[in-house]
Amino acid sequence: MDSLLNQEAPDFTATAVMPNNTLKDITLSDYKNKKNVLLFFYPLDFTESNPSEMQTFDEYVSEFDKRDCEIIGVSVDSPFTHLAYKNTTVEEGGIGDIHFPLVADLSKNISKKYNVLCDNSFSMHEMFLIDKRGIVKEANYY
């Protein structure tokens, strides 16, 4: 697996479910020279390990904001599945009302660009810290 560390982060444009539950196309390069980005990938919505991870990220959204850092989650689910995931309580297997975008990677192209696609099926748990210049400063492969 080629490391993206200290390389320019692969750009993408994709539909995301935004914190206010609207659907919007976002482009990673829109954050360049404006914000750092914590880009994390996770396997699929409605799987066991995701709700606690998502809730933890959500608890710290304001701390990331203080550091000019946007949290963005990505999986190979559709935007409509993301929306259903957000509209389902944690007790019922969802994530509830989180406050960061969830990107839909149905084509799996984003996951491929970041070398996180497993068996051409789903994204692995991976995390990338991208600085304001668009450079990957940290890559955590689980």
C-alpha positions, 0 to 999 in steps of 0.5 A: 500500500502506497503511503499518502503521508506528506503527499497532496490529498487526493481530491474528490467531489461527492454528495454528503449529508450535512449537519443540518441533514441536507444533501450537498455536493462537497469538494475536498479542495474547497477546504484548501487554504481555509481549514484542516480536515480530519477525513475518516473512512468507515466500513458501512452504516449500521455496523456495530463499531460505528456508532461509538466512533461517530458519537465520540467524533461528534462530542469533539466537533467544537474542539476541532472547530477551535483548531480550524479543522473540519471532520468528514466521514466517508463510507460506500453507502448512499446519501439516503442510507447516511440520512437514515443512519443519522435519523436512527437513534444510537439505541436503535443502531444508528448514530443520531444527530451528528454535526459533521458531513457524511460523504457517500462513496457509492462509486468507491472511487474516493476509497480507491484513491485513499487506498482504503477499499477492502475486497472492492467491497467496503472502506476500512477504518482509516483516518487522514489528517490533512493540513490547510495546504491540502497535504496529508500530515498523518495517516492512520491505517487500522 
